[in-house]
Amino acid sequence: MIGGLSDATTPRSTVEPVRKLFHRARDSRFMVAMAVGAFLIVPASGLRLACAGASCDGDGSRAAGPVPFCSLSAEARELISAGFYDGRSPEVLGVTSAPDVVSVDRSGVGWPSLETDVRVPLVFAGDGVRSEGLLPKGTQIDRIAPTLAHLIGMKRPYPMLERTDPIPGVSASPAPRLIVEVGLKGIGTRDLEAAQERWPTIARLMRDGAGTLEASVGSVPLDPAAVLTTIGTGTLPAQHGITASLIRDRDGRMVTAWGPGAPVSAIATLADDLDQRTDERSLIGLIADAPTDRGLIGGDWYVDHDRDVRALSPSAGGVVERALRATAVGFGDDAVPDVLGVVLEGPIEDVDRALGRLVDGVTALVDAPVLFVVAGTGSITATSALGPADVVQAIRSSIGGALEGQVPGGLFIDAEQLAAGVSRQDVRDALMAMADQDGDPVMADAFLSYSVSFGKYC
């Protein structure tokens, strides 16, 4: 749309029915194949999950051990299931016994634990936003997109979203002509609590608008690529399919989410739907510091999309400068709603300061109703000395080269190594055998991916 600021181009179109049929056909074949495969390879512990009544009790001469995945609490299983997408998620998953034990990549994202804090700040503020104080505690961030669709009067083409009510306490009159969605990358409520009074901008927006420090990501792991896509689509990873920064593609290759050749999200973002609905008249932009942040606006769901504004900056200050440059060249200039996604990352004080400059700058530039939505992606700081190199060394010392890659909460297993005789159960056992510096088990539980699908029988 705005050639001077665009770092990439993405096609748009109106061929949604063809694409939907393609995805349905592909997904149907995939699910049938996976169901047959799971039945053929599931071990006795998995089959026990499907037993009715006491049909698996045998003679009762020995007590059954804890079934992997079922050993976790119902709340933990729900969060894991919400973050799991069969065929894209890792083949072996795990939950640590203590928070922040394992950091698996440079982002510092820790593995899900028995004590993972999924609380994040969530704020709606701007022109016409009715101030009603706190939003309901526990509001999930997958309700952001349905709420925004309601505020601009747009009906999205997904049955699951029709069952999602807008967040109560959020209204805007007149309707916004520019929506600025701000993702606070790597920031959760516990970070704000630890920073005391060092986030005056967030406090001001909450006071003037509607917000809460007790919103919920609704899924684990707290990988920003997954959480930003949840904000953008209005669905959890179990539906949109971007479960982490690394995912499997349809051919089984491990790829970077939102990178070249990566599978698109299984649900379009609000920005995608808005752009298609307005025949490409809406301006859509993303200012961020990593390609994996693209889930906030999407951009490649509809074929023949035109160019959106995309710019990457190395710091929060650079992000704000680019966002204001983008805003100055047309966002909010007409009656068609526009969406600008901005991702801020860094220490709380720096992020809050950058947010203040963004809000004040956009407000000064746009002579139209503007709605700001600010949401954290979850605290990601891992405090243990047990880091990615330790995980790799511990696993590979047990299973050789079977480890293809890792993301928060899971391991991707090399298919050739599996064919050579290394089993997923071997990988699971290696995870369970990991110990910290005190000799205590690192993992509270580890399980094969199909255990999540069978979790409803726990």
N, C-alpha and C positions, 0 to 999 in steps of 0.2 A: 504494500500500500504506500509506504513512504520510502522510496528507494534510497535516499541519502543516509538513513539510519539502519537499514536492514543489513544484518550479517548473514542471513540465510533466506532462502525462499522455500515456500511450501505450497503445494497445489490445493485448490478448493473445488467443490462442485455441488451438483444437486443430484448425484447418483446414489443417494443414501440407500434406496431399496436394494440395488444391486449389491452394494457392499454388505448390507445386513444379511442377504441370502448367502453370500459367500462365507461370511463368518459363521452363520448358523450351520451350513453344510460342513465346513471344516471342523468346527467345534464338536458337532455330532459324531463325525467319524473318529475324532480324537478321543472323546469320552467313551465311546464303545470299545475302542482299542485298549484304553487304560483300564476299563472295568474288567475286560477279559484277562489282561495281563496281571492285574492285582489279584484276581481269583486264582490264577495259576501259580503265582509266586508267594502268596501270603503265607507266612508261617503259622504254626499252631497258636501263638499268642494273638495274631491278628484274627484268626478264625474264631477264637473264643469270644471276641467282641460281638460277633453276630449270633451267638447261641441264645436260644430262647429258654426262659425258665431255668431249670436245673439240668438241661440236656448235656452240658459240658462238665458236670460235676464228677463223673466217673464213680469210683468206689469211695471217694472221699478220704483215701488213705494218706494224702499229702495236701497241704494247703498250696493254693496257687500263689505265685509271686505277683508283685504289682505289675500290671499291664502297662507297657510304655505309652505315654501320653495320657492314659486314663489315671495315672498316679497324680496328675496335676489337679488343682482346684477347678471347678466349673468356670470361674471367672478367667483363670489363666488360659484354659482351653478355648474359651470364646474369643479372647484377644488373638491367640495364635491362629485359630480358624479364620478369623476376619482378615488376617494378613497373609493367608496362604492361597495360592492359585495353582491348581494342578497343571503340571507341564511346564510351568515357568519358575516355580519355586525350587529350592535345592532338594536333593533326594534324601538327605539325612538332616534332621533338625535337632536342636537342643535348647534347653533352658538351664541357666546357671543357678546355683544355689544361693548366691548373694548378688546384690546389685553391682553393676559396673565392674564385673570381673574380667571380661574379655572384650578387647577392642580389636576389630578385625580388619580395619582399613585406615587410611590416613584421615578420614573424617572423624575418627574417634567414637563412632557409634558402638555402643556396647551390645552384647547379646541380651535377649530377653531373659529376665530373671524372675524368681518368685516374688520379688519386690519391685518390679519395674513400675515407675511412676509415669503414667500416661496423661497426667494433667498438663494442660497448656492454657495460656491466656487467649481470649477471643474477644474482640471488640468491634462493634459497628458504630461509626461516628460520621458526622458530616452534615451537609445541608438537609434540613427537614427530618433528620432522625429523631424520633421521639425518645426523650430521656426517661427511662424507667428503671435506672439503676442496674442491678445485677441481672444477668441472664440466668436461666435455670442451671443449677449445679449438675454437672455431668453431661451437658450439651455436647454432642459429638460433632466434630468438624465436618463430617460428611453432610451435615445439614446446611452448610454455608451456601453451596450452589443452589439447592432448591429454594432457599430463602431469597437469594438474589433474583432468581427467575420470577418469584412471586412479586418482588418489588418492582420489576420492570414489566410485569404483565406478560411473561413469555411461558408458553407451555412446551415442555421438552418431550421428545418422542421416546420415552422409556417407561414402561409400566412400573418398574420398581421405584422410580422417582415419584410417581403419582401417589404412592403410599407414604411418602415422606412429607410431613407437614412442615411449613415454615417455622422457624424458631419463634416462639412467642416472645413478645416484648420488643420486636424489631419492626419498625414501620418507617416509611419515608414519604413525605409529601412536600413538594412535588416529587415525582419519580426521578431518580438520578439519571443524568445523561452521561456521566463518567463514573465508572466503578474502578477504584484503585484497590487491588487485592495485594496485601503485603504479607509475605511469608517470613517469619522470624526463624531463620534456619538454625537448628540445633539449640533452640531455646524452649524451655519448658517452665512450668510454674515454680518448680523448686529453684530454678536459677533466679527468678525474680524474688523469691523469698529470701534467698541468700544475699541478694544485692540490696536489701533494705529499701532505702529511699532513692536509689540511683536510677530510676526510670520515670522521671516526671512527665514525659510525653505520653507514655502508655497510661499513666494515672489520669492525665488530663482528658484523654480520649474516653476513658471509661467513665469519668465524671460527667462529661458533656454528652455522651452517647449511651449505648447499652453494651455491657460487657460482663465478663466473669474471668476470674483466675482459675476456675474449676471446670473448664471445658475438658473434653477428652479426645485423644487421637482416635480411640476406638479400635486400634489394632496394634500388633507388634510384628516385626521389629520397628523401632523408631527411625527408620531410614528416611532421610529427607526426600529422596526421589519418590518413595511410596506415599509419604504424607502430603507432599505438595500435589500429587496427582489426586489424592482423596479430596483435597480442597477444590481442585479444578473441576473434577467430574461430579462431585456430590455422591460418590459411592466409595466403599471400602476396597482395599486391594483384592479381596476375594471376588469382587465383581469387576474392577477395572483392570486388574492383572499386572500392574506395575508394583511388584512386591519389594523391590530393593534396587540398588544401583546396578546390580548384575542380575540378569534373568536368562532363561532358556528361550530360544526362538523356536519356531515350528519345526525346524530340522534338528533340534536338540543341541544347537550350538550355544555356548555361553556368550552373551553380548551385553554391552552397556545399554541400560535403559535410555530410551530417547536418542540413542546414537544411530549412526548409519546402519541400515539393515535390521534394526531392532523391531520387534512386533509393536504395533501401536497399542494404546490402551483399548481395552475391550468396550469401553464406554466413552463417548465423546465428552469433551469438556464443555462447560457452560459457554466459554468463549467460542468454541467451535460451532456449537448449535446457534448461538446468537449471530455469528457471522454468516452462517448458511441461511438462517431465517430472514436476515435483512438483505439478502442478495449481495453480500460482500460490502455493504455500505458501512458497517460498523468497523471502527479502527480497533485492532487488537495488537497489544504489544507486550513484550516481556523484557525486563531488564534484570539480569541475574549474573551470578559469577560462575555457573557451571552448566553445561548442556543438560545434565540430569535434572535440572530444576524446571524443565520445560513442561512438566505435568500441570503446572499452575494455569497454563493457557492452552496446552495441546498444540494444535496447528496442522496435523496431517490426517485427521479422521476422514474428511470429505475430499474426494479426488478433485483435482483442478482448483484447489485453494489458491488465492492470490498471495502476494507477499505480505507478511506481517513484520512489525518492528521487532527485531531481536538483537540485543546487544549484550555482550559479556564484559564485566568490569572486575578488576582484581580486589576491590575494596568496597566497603559500605559507602564511603564518600564518592567513589567513582560511579557506583550504582545510582545514587541520588542525582548526581550531575547529569547522567545520561537520561534518567527518567524525566527530569525537568526539560531537557532538550526535546525529548519525544513529545511531551505534553504541549509544548509551545507551538507545535506545527500541526495542530488540528484536533487533538483529543477534546471532546466535549463541545465542539463548535456548532453542531447541528442537533436536530431532534432525535437522531438515531443513537441509541446507547452505545458507548465505547467501553472497552475493558483494558486496563493497563495492569499487568502483573509485575510486582517488584519483590525481589528476594534480598533480604539483608542478613548479613552474617558477621559475627564477631563478638567481643565482650559486650555485656549488657549496656554499659555506659555509652559505648560507641554506637551501638545499634539504636539506642533510644535517641541519641543526639541526631543521628541520620534520619530517623523516622520523623523527628520534629521538623527538620529542614524540608523533608519531602512533603509533609502535610501542609506546612505554611507556604511552600513554593507552589504547589499545585493549586491551592486555594486562591493564591494571588493571580495565577495565570489563567484560570478557567472561570469564565463568567457564566456559569451554569451550575445546576445542582450536582454536587460531587459526593459520592459515598465512599468512605474508607472502611475496608475490612482488614483487620490485623489479627493474625493467628500464628501461634508458635507451632513448630513441628515436633517438639519434645526435646527434653534434655538428653544430650548424647555423650557427655563427658564420662569416659571410663577411667577409673582411678587406680586400678590394679596394675602391678608391674607385669602381669601376664598379658602380653600383647600378641599381635598377629604372627610374629616370628615364632613365638612359643607354641602357638596353636599349630602352625604348619609343621614345626619340628616334631611335636608330640604325635600328631596324626601320621605323618609320613614315616616316622620311625616304626610305626605299627603296621601300616598298610602300603608302604612304598609309594609309588607314583599314582595311586588311585585318586588322590585329591586333585581335582581339576581347578577348583576355585572356592572362595568362601565369601559369604556375606554375613551381616549380623544375624545370628540364629540358625545358620545352616551351612552345609558343605555340598558342593557340586562334585559328583563322582564321575571319573573318566570312564566312558563306555567301553573302551578297549581293555582297560584294566578289569572291568567287570567280566568281560568275555574271557579274560585270562585266568579267572578264578577268584578274584577278590570280590567278596559280597558286600552288599550294603550293611548287612548285620556286622561284618568285620569293622566297618567304619563306625557304626553305632557303638560297638564295644570299645573301640579306641577312644571315642569321646568320653564314654563313661569311666574309662580308666585314668583320665587326666586328673592331676592333683595340683594344688597350689603350693606355694613355698612352705606352708606348714604341713603339707602332706594330706590335707583335707580334699575330698572330691570337689572338682570344679562344677560338675554338672549335677543338677537336681534330677534331670531326666534327659534322655536322648531317644529319638524314635525315628522310624522310617516315614517317608512322606505319606504313604497310604494310611498310616495311623490317624492322621488328621481327618481324612475322609471317613474313616470308621468311628471317629470320635463321638458321633451321635449315639453310639451303642454303649458308651461308658456308663 
